[in-house]
């Protein structure tokens, strides 16, 4: 696991005690590609689960809240970096 964002890694390590439950949100187009990409992320990331899923009023976009039982800051940063690469993703929070 190669982490590019060392500042974020240092901040997470200074602010959180691991292991911890890390809440993570991805917002994207309400498309089959985005939903499939999130499903693949869930399938390939150990200890990651869906907490909620909400569509916008016009159903054009979807917000998916995930929870990672993270053992280290590296896992959190890795999840963020992978989420930013999802097909049709708009925001990662």
Order of alpha helices (4+ residues) and beta strands (2+ residues): alpha-beta-alpha-beta-beta-alpha-beta
